[in-house]
Amino acid sequence: MFTTIGAALAGSAPPAPDRQPVRRHSRLVGRCERVFWRRTDRQEVRRVLLAARRYDLMERQAGRRNGPLGHVALEVLELLANLVSFRTGRLDPSLDTLMAKLKRSRDAVWRALRALREHGFLDWLRRYEPTGQTEGCGPRVRQASNAYRMMIPLRAARLLGRLGAVPPLPEDVIHAQEVRAAELAAHKASLPLDELALFDVASSPLAQALADMGRKVQERESARRSESQAKDSL
């Protein structure tokens, strides 16, 4: 009897809340994808798949069964190519979805995703979303599916020949390049002429000659300023 009562009480107790923490560097769903995703088309997606297949074949070491990507990674990439939205670039299937459609284990799919990312064919953002829980001790947010985007690394694009037109860079990559270029320009603007020559041409006879010329110009200008100040003081 006591066992029955205990079982009933245990069955009526509410389940313990899921306290799995959100992974580091995750971003809120709906706030990070605009500059990450970009429009694409069927031809571009086909180029990504063809580049990946050729890259895996060309980079395969003698005596090895698989290339650096592996056949599971190629399966994952082909599935992602079928799931991507051409109009928006949206691509955010869950790991469970990939496992179910490919009939592969979680570890196999995860290793395939990592291989695609390491070799430059895929990138992703970790995301989280609200749970809708506003009261009690339950979690307020939970891990959401990653946002993915497909790419062609330069070394693989070369394998495509005439088909290897590299797609435009995503906006966040372009922004990072622009920031870097602005920082570099500001640094160059702060350099004196002799150091600027070395900065632009590096260590070469021409750089040394330009540096010497810049130094002489600076010395001449300094002498002129000193002479002008001396005349003014008289």
N, C-alpha and C positions, 0 to 999 in steps of 0.2 A: 504493500500500500504506500509506504513511504517512498519507495522507488518510483511508483506511478506519479505521485504528487511531485516528486523532484523532477521527473521528466517533463511533466506538464508545465511546471514553472520555468524550466529551462527552455521549453519550446515557446513560451509566451514572451520570453525576454527579448528585447529589441537587439538586433545584431550590432556588434561593435563597429564603430565608424572606421572607415578606411583612412588610415593616417599615413599612407605612402606619400612622402614629400615630393614636391615638384622639383624636377632636376634643375641643376644650375644652368644659368644663361638661357632659360626658357623665356619666351616672350608671349604676351597676351594675344590670343587669337583675334584677328581682325585689325590689329594695330601694326603689324610688321610685314604683311605680304605685298603691299602695294609696290614697293620698290624692289622686292625680291622676285616676284613672278613677272613674266613678260609674255606678250603675245607670241605665238608660234604658228607653224603650219605643218601640214603633213610631210612636205618635202624636207623641212628642217629636221623633223623627228626621224625620218628615214636616214638622213645623213648621220645623225648621232648613232643609230643602231649599226649602220654600215661601218662607221669609223671604229666603233667598239669591237666589232667582229674582226676587222682587219688588224687592229691593234693587238688583240688577244692572240691572233695567229702569228703575227710577225714577231712579237715579243716572247713567244714561248721558247723556253730553253730546250736544247737537244736532250732527248730522253725523257722529257716531262710530258705527262698526259694532258695537262691543262696549261693555259697561258696565265698571265698575271691576274686576269679577271676571273676566269673559270666559267664553266657552263651555267652554274646557278646564277651568277651575276648577270650573264647575258639574258637569262630567262627573266630575271627581275627587271632589267632595263626594258625588255620588250613589253612586259606587262605595264610598266609605267608609261611607255609610249602609247599604249592603248587607253590609258586612264586620263591622260593630260587633256585639259581644255584648251583647244587651239585659240579661242577668242581671248581668254584671260591668262592662260598659263597656269591655272590652278591645278595643283597636283598634291594631294594630301591624304593618300590612303593610309589606314592604320596598319601596323605590323600584323595584326590578326587577319586583316583583309588579304595582304600579300601571302601570308601563310596558307590561307584557305584556298585561294585561287591557284597557287602554284603547287599545293600539297607538299610543302617543304616544312622542315622544322624551324622553330624560332631561331635557333643558333645558325642554321644554314642561311636563312634570309638575312640575318643581321650581319654575318660575315660577308655576304655578297654586297650588301649596301656599303659596308666599310671599304671593300675593294674598289667599288665604283667611285667612291669619294676620294680615296687615296690616289687614284689614277686620273682624276679630273673629269669624270663623266657625269658626276652627280654631286649636288650640294644640298644641304637642308638646314632648316631652322627648327630648333625645339620650341614647342609652344605649350601654353597652359590655358585653361578656360575656367570660368566660374562654375561651381556645382549647383548654384541655386539655393544652397543652404544659408539661411540668414539668421537662424536661431539655434540654440543648443551648442553642443561641443563638436559637431561634425565639421569636416574640412570645408573651407570656403572656395578653394580652387583645386583643380586636379590636372594631371598631365593630359595633354591632347596629342593628336597625331602630328607628326612632323610636316612641315611644308617643304616640298622637294622642287628642284628644278634640274633639268637635264642640260648638259653642256658638251662641247667638243674641245678637248685639250689640243693645243697647237701641234704637239708631236703626232697626234692621231689625225688631225686635219690634213697633214701633209700626205697621209696615205690615201686620201680620197682623190687626188689628182684634180681634174676639172670640177669634180663634185664637191671639192673641199672649201667652198666659200665659207669663211668663218662668220657665224651669225653675230649681230651687234651685241656688245657687252651689256650686261644688266646695269640698271641705273646706279645701284649701290657701288658697283665696281668702278664705274665712270666717275662717280663722286669722289671715291677714295683716290683715284689717279689725279683728279683736279686739285684736291687738297694737297697732295704730295708735290705737284708741280708748283703750286703757289708758295709752299714752304721753301722749295728749292730756289725759286726766283727771288724771294725775300732774302735768303741767305746770300745769294750771289750779289744782290744789290748792296749788301753790307760789306763786301770784301774790297780791300784796296786793289789797285790795278795789278800789282805784281802777283798777289795771291789769286786774283781772278783768272789770270792767264794760266796759272798752274791748275786751277780748279777745272777750267774748260778743256785743256788739251792734255792734262795729266803729265807724267814725268817723261818728257821727250826733249830733244834738242830745240825744237820749235818752241815748246813751252818755256824753256829756260831763256831763250832769246826774247820772247815776248815779256817774260817776267822782268828781265834786265831793262828792256825798253820802258815798261811801266814804272819801274823804280826810278829811272832817270827822269821821266816826266814828272813824277811826284817830287823828286829832289829839286828840279828846276822851278816847279810851282811854289815849293816851300821857300826857295831862295828869293823868288820874286815877291812873295808876301812879306818876308823879313825886310827886304830892301824898301818896300813901300811903307811898312810900318816905321822904319828908321827915318825916312824922309818926312813922314807926317809928324814925328816927334820933334824934328828940327823946325 
